[in-house]
Amino acid sequence: MSISNLIIHEVQKQSNDSKALLIARPNAIEIDDQTKQFSAKITDLFNRSGMNTGKFSNPNGSEDGSKLPKLLVEYFDGDGFRDFAEFSKACAVEYIRHLEPVEGAEGGLLWFHHYQVNEAHFLLVALLKRKQGVVLNTDLSLEQINQVEMDKLHMAMRINLTAWKAQDDARYIAFRLGRALKPESDYFTAFLGCNEPVQAARETRKLVELTTAFCQEKSVPQKAALELKKAVSEHCLEKVEDREPVELTDIADRVKEYFSPEDASSFLELAASESFQLEKEIFVEKAGLRKLTRYSGSNRSLSLSFDSDLLGDAIRFDETTNSLTITDLPKSLLNQLRKNISTK
């Protein structure tokens, strides 16, 4: 990651205030080792699971709704910002326009970070908060200080500027709303001008259901279906670790490896059908991917989870009686059973 521009502005507003005050930094922050470490920490916090994705409702901007796209059109030329400090200040003013009407909403520190990964440009905007801390002075006395809270991000968004500039069909906006209340998350998404944000959890669930539906539609044998699901899961997990979106064409390539080019085409057609309507690129989360390789379920008195490749081997399912037979119980469970039975 190559940092191009960094700047922080402060928005002062208490929960009972109806107006906010902008304290704007006049120029960008100098890029040094401390700045790089700080930005790496924020980027790492942002890249954790649970992202939403979307696109601008109006990619070229307008006077109606959010002015953020219009500001990007005005200041970003594809290779860089003509005046990053001025751009970020205009964005902060736009942010305040959406913030002020929200009762109970508070201000914070607006972090603007323009960076490059390979040939792609990105803009990361995060809302940071201050918190009280204690420092130990050289004379071993304690002093209370204000510091930036680095344990969590309150709200943040990242725009793939290169994809937006190219009018790419993929969702080029990713954002996190943290634990913000709905009125707060609503003003933040309004500030973004993002249409129909989609949670990674929902996209993951659709992908799992799509893979299962494909195997059923093609009458794929159980062993081959398990191998395909495992391959899809492993590929998606790699993308999660690399913090990249999953491309459906890559999943189709896995289908092609296991079956045929015709089946790969059928997979993509099913993905685009009314039943699933998956985008070409999606963000996924680890937790939801487990359903590709595990069976699980619970009721009030029982919770059960096991690897899918055990079905038909150590675990057998009888459709006529709706029952499972488990022949290789975990040792810890066996010990508990034997101990309790022997005491009766």
N, C-alpha and C positions, 0 to 999 in steps of 0.2 A: 504494500500500500504506500503510495506516494502522496504526502499531504501538500495540497496547493494553497489553501486558505483556511484560516481559523479566526473566529471572533466570538465574543460573548457580550450580550446585552442583558441588562437587568430590567425586569418589569416588576414594579412595586405596587402591590394591591393586597389589602387585607380582605378577609372573607366578608366583612360587613361594609366594605367600600363599594361605591358604584362607579368610581373612576380609577384608572390606573395611571401610574407615572412611568415613563420610559427613561432609563438612564443608559444612553447609547455610548458605546466605546467608539472613538473617532477613527481608529485604524485597526488593521488586522494584528493578531498576536504573532510575535516572532516565533518561528519554528525552531525549537531547540530540543534537547533530549528529554527534558521534563515535560514539555508540551506533547512530544511523541508518546511518552508513557501514559499521560493523562488521556489522550485521544484513543490509544489502544484499549484502555480500560473501558471507556464509554462504548467503543465499537463492540467489545466483547459482551458487555451488558445487553446491548441492543440485539446481538445475534443469537441470544437464547431463544428457546422455542416459544410458541404462542403468538407468532406474528399474524397480522392481517395483511392482505394484499389488495391492490386495486389500481385504477387508472384515473386520470383527471376526467371529470365530467366534460370539461371543455379544454382540450390540450393546448389551445392557443390563447386561452384566457379571455375574459370579458369583464365588463363593468358589473355584471350581475354575479352574485355568488362570490366565491373566493377570487381574490386578485393574485394569488400566488402563481398560477400558470402564466398570467400576463407579465408578471415581474420577471419570470424566467425568460420569456420571449424577449423582453426588453434588455436584460443584462447578460444572458448566457448565449454565446455565439457558436457553441459546439466544441470549441477548444479551451474556453475559459470564461471567467467573468470580467467584464470591462471595469467594474468598480465593486469589489466584493463587500466592502464596508457599507457603501451606499445601498447596495442590494439588500444586505442583511438588515439594515435599519428599516428599510421600507417593508420588509417581511415582518419585523417586530411590530411596526405600526398596524399592519394588517392583522396580526395575531391579537393585538389589544382590541381591535374592533370587534372581534368575535368573543373575546374574554369578558369585556365589561358588562354585557347584559346578563351574564350568568350569576345568579345569586349564590353566594357562598364560595365562589371560585377565588383562588389566590394566585398571586404572581409567582415569579421565580427567575431563574437564570436561563436565558435562551442561548443555546450552544449551536453555532453554525459551523459546519465542517465540510469543506470541499476537498475531495481526494480522488485519486485515480488508482484503479486496479487494472494492470495491463493497459489497454487502450480505452477503457471505459471510465467515464466521469461519474461521480456520485456526490450527492448533497445529503448530509445527515443533519437534521435539526432535532435537538433534544431539550426537554424542559428539565432543568436540574433545580435542586432545592439546597438551601443552606441549613446547617444544623450546628448545635453547640458542641464544642469539643474542648479538650484540655491538653495543654502542652507543658512539658517539663523543661524549664529554663536551665541555662548553664549553671546557675547557682542552686539548682535542685528545688526551686520553688515552682508551684503550680500556677498556671494562668489559663483562664477561660478564653476561648477564641471562637470565632465563626469560621466554619469550613464547609466545603462543598460535600454534600451527601453522595457517596460513591457506592453505596450498597445496592442501589436500585435506580432505575430510570422511571420517572413518573409517566411521561408520555414522550414519544419520539417517532420520527419518520425518516425514511431514506428513499431518495429518488434516484433511479438510474437515469441520469441526465442524457446519456448517449442513446439509450433505448427510447426515451421520450422524444428527443430531437429527431430521431429516425422514424417517429410515429409507428413504433413497433406494436404489434398486436398483443404482446405479452403484458402482464401486469408489472409495470415498472415502478410502482410505489409499494413499499413495505413499511408497516408501522406497528407500534406497540402502544397499547393504552393502559398497561399496568392494571392497577386496581381502581382506576378513576371511576367515579360515579357517572351514571348515564348523562346528566347534563354537561359534565366536564368533557366526557369523551365525544359528545355531540358537537361541542364548540371546536374541539381539536380537529375532528374530521371535516367540519365546515371550513375551518382555516385551510386545510389541505386541499379542499375542492375535489375530494376523492369520491368516485361513484361505487356504490355497492361493495363495501369492504367484505372480503371473504376470509373467514378464519382458516388457519392451516389445519385445524382439527377437522373441519367439515370437508376440506379437500382430501385429507388423508382417508376419511371414512368412505368417500366416494371412490377413491382409488382401490381400496380394499374390496368394496362391493363390486366394482367393475371387474377386477381380476377374478373374483369368485364367479360372477355371472358369465364371464367369457369361458371359464373352464366347464361350467354346466352346459352352456349353449353348444359347445364343441364336443361334449361328452368325453372330456379328457379323463383318462384313468387316474385313480387316486394318487398313485406314486408320482406320475408326471405332473399332476396338478400341484402337489406339495413341492416338487422341485422348482416349478415355475414361481410359485408364491415366495419361496425362499430366495430365489434370484432377484425378484422384484424388491423384496424387503432389503436385501443386502445393498442393492444399487441405491435405493432411497436413503438408507442410513449413511452411505458414503456422501451423498449430497447434503444431508443434514450436518454432518461433520465439517464439510467444506463450506457450509452456509450458502449453498447455491440452490436454485429452484430445480425441480425434477422436470425434465422434458419428456412428454409422452412418446415422442419418437424413439427415445432411448429405451423406454419400456417395451415398445413394439419391436425393437431390435432383439430384446431378450426373448420375446415370443417367437421371432423368426429363427433364433438359434435352436430353440427347443422343438419347434414345429415346422412352419413353412412361411414363405413370403405372403401367401394368400391369407394365412391365419393372422399375420402381423397387420395386414390391411383390415381384416375383420375386427381386430382389437381396436384400431383407431376409429373405425366407423361406429363401433359400439360406444366408445368414449365420447364421441360427438353427438350421439343420439339423444333424444328427449329424456331418456331415463337417467342420463348422467351429466351431459353438457359440461364436460371437463375442458378447461382451457388448455392450450398447448404447453404452457408452463404452470406448475403449481408448487406451492410450498407445503411441506409435510412435517409432521411431528413424530418423534420416536414412539410415544405412548400408543398412538393409534395404529402404528405399523405392526405392533405385536399381534394383532388379530390376523395377520397374514400367516403367521407361523405358530400360533397358539389357539387352543379352544379354551373358553372360560365362561363361567356362569355362576349365579348364586341365587339363593332365596333366603328366607329368614333363618333357616337352620343349617344351610350347607353352602360352602363356597368351593368351587373346583376350577383348576386351571392346569393345563398340560400342553406340552409340545405336540403339534399336529402330526409329526412323524411317528408318534407312539400309537396312533389310531390304526388298528388292524394288526398290531404287534402286541405290546404289553397291555394295551387297552382295546377292548372290542365293544362295538355298539350293536345292539340288537334292535332293529327297527320295529319288530312285531311287539316287543314288550317295552320299548322306549327305555332300555336299561344299558348301563355300562358294566363291563366286567374288567377289573383291574387285576393283573396277575403279578405285577412287580411293584409292590408297595415300597415307599421310602422306609429306610431302616428306622428313622426317628419315629414315624407313625406306627410301625410294627411294635417298637418297644413300648410305646404308650398303650397300644391295644392289649398287648400281653400282660403288662403290669396291671392295668385296670381289670382285665378279665380274671387274672389269677387272684385278685383280692375279693372277688364275689363268692 
